[in-house]
Amino acid sequence: MFEWIKNNLATLLIVAGLAAAVVLIIIKLVRDKKRGAPACGCGCAHCAMSSTCHPRAQSDKTHDDRKSG
């Protein structure tokens, strides 16, 4: 057993490092999602899909309809 670990130590360290990186990325994405931050890392002002990610409330739509009418 120890011989196998000794022979594969570099591979095991690389796998452990990559696994840690993936876990940290997932934790960051979950925290950002809870805070309402965009997943892409940029603002939603010029995003074509912003209405899909952050739909406006019904009251906002009604208010905008009164302005234009």
Residue pairs with C-beta under 8 A, 6 or more apart in sequence:
5 12
29 39
32 38
32 39
33 39
38 44
38 47
38 53
40 47
44 50
44 53
44 54
47 53
